[in-house]
Amino acid sequence: ALFRAYRTKQEKDCGLPTLHQLLANLSDVTEWFLLGIYLDIPESDLEKIRYENHWNVTDCKCEMLSTWLRRNPQPTWATIVTTLNDIGRRSMAHKIALKYGIPT
């Protein structure tokens, strides 16, 4: 929780992540359901997203990230970097960390 609350100066300067930025930076992620679990979105909500978007990965990922942004009072790039590391997407996490000045 402490790491999730941590925000670097550069992160503050560039603001909180937007849906557009998230989709652009996570375009190669197909594991949207797992990412959602690690972002603390209830599994029942993820199942609903999957059903409503007819299993379309891009649409599901968009809706999952939108849900995360709406429900999270402090969405940060640090949280995204940590979550990507947690699901084994270390290369992508490193790239985003460098882009937004997140310590790894």
Helices and strands as residue ranges (DSSP letters): H 2-5, H 9-14, H 19-25, H 32-38, H 43-52, H 57-71, H 77-86, H 90-100
